[in-house]
Amino acid sequence: MMNYRTLGKTGMRVSEVGLGCEHLQGKSPERVRAVVDAALEAEMNIFDIFMSEPEVRSNIGDALAGRRERVLLQGHIGAAWKDGQYCRTRDEGECRVFFEDFLRRLRTDYVDIGMLHYIDSDEDFDRVFNGPVYAYARKLRDEGVIRAIGMSSHNPIVAVRAVPYIDVLMFSVNPAFDFLEGRTEIDALLDEATFRKARHGIDRSRMALYEACERAGVGITVMKAFAAGNLLSDKTSPFGRALTPYQCIAYALDRPAAASVLAGAATPEEVRISAGYSDSDAAARDYTEIMRTSAHFSSKEQCMYCNHCLPCPENIDIAAVNRLYDLASVKLTDTLRDHYRVLGAKPSACIGCGSCEANCPFDVPVRDRMARAAALFER
């Protein structure tokens, strides 16, 4: 049975695993319908469609005919089709043409999330958010043509600038990219030499982005959860060992603000594999052993919110407390206080037994963090 999460302040309930439709481009109408059918049968309710190629848009629209209301659509503003090729555009007129084309081919009069498409540089950010393209997106939201404004990006330093202006962020999240410096260019994200120079532990700018989204109520939909398939092979995984799709999905969903992993699929079987995550057990999802034993990557003393510290004899949700504490360490807000208030057992109930620390794969000083969290929130 599929599980669902709330997508930040939008209030939309999204399936933990959704469908990334990019692999449907170039496929027959019959194949597209079979993949869409499999996704709906698996109770996936969020699709990302960034592709501007006309035929795939029409094929998805045909496959969804009569079933549009079962799906939350991410449609991209700034993806265009020129001279038979995909491209990005920041021309407001072109954005309008191709967004209206999206509506027409998807047979709908609204899009749930209007994604400002692929913004990875400060210059591009300034051009979009200080110009007519962002104004166009706001107009669409005001008119109800889109329900929420989103942005897609691979750069955490640029993406964090957008947090005050958007409702949803589509971001590349996986346990390989998270160790890379925030300014790493997209073409280098999968370069072996890049990983050799990677820092130990999650890059601070990436964690800062996730935490900023959590504080602001900006929900994250995840792309590149499998690092373009590189994490699924011993030969290409930077850890020297393959992760499974379930391990990659679990890692992404453990990040603050993450609500749905949009898994690409070209066949119904690939849909079923990813959708099976919701029925998988904790052992199948456990990514910590691979990361903990990697000689190159270390997250020592950094809480990964993985819940391996449990069970707690006092029923403290340790991961939830650690997440709130990390967020509040930057800025303690009334919203965080409210989230703390509704926790069941508070960290002040910790009896110092140490079972959590014995279970933790990353040597997090849990008892000390519980004491600090209690002092911060209960002072």
Secondary structure, 3 states (H helix, E strand, C coil): CCCEEECHHHCCEEECEEEEHHHHCCCCHHHHHHHHHHHHHCCCCEEEECCCCHHHHHHHHHHHCCCHHHCEEEEEECEEEECCEEEECCCHHHHHHHHHHHHHHCCCCCEEEEEECCCCCHHHHHHHHCCHHHHHHHHHHHCCCEEEEEEEECCHHHHHHHHHHCCEEEEECCCCHHHCCCCCCHHHCCCHHHHHCCCCCCCHHHHHHHHHHHHHCCEEEEECCCCCCHHHCCCCCCCCCCCCHHHHHHHHHCCCCEEEEEEECCCHHHHHHHHHHHHCCHHHHCCHHHHHCCCCCCCCCCCCCCCCCCCCCCCECHHHHHHHHHHHHHCCCHHHHHHHHCCCECHHHCCCCCHHHHHCCCCCCHHHHHHHHHHHHCC
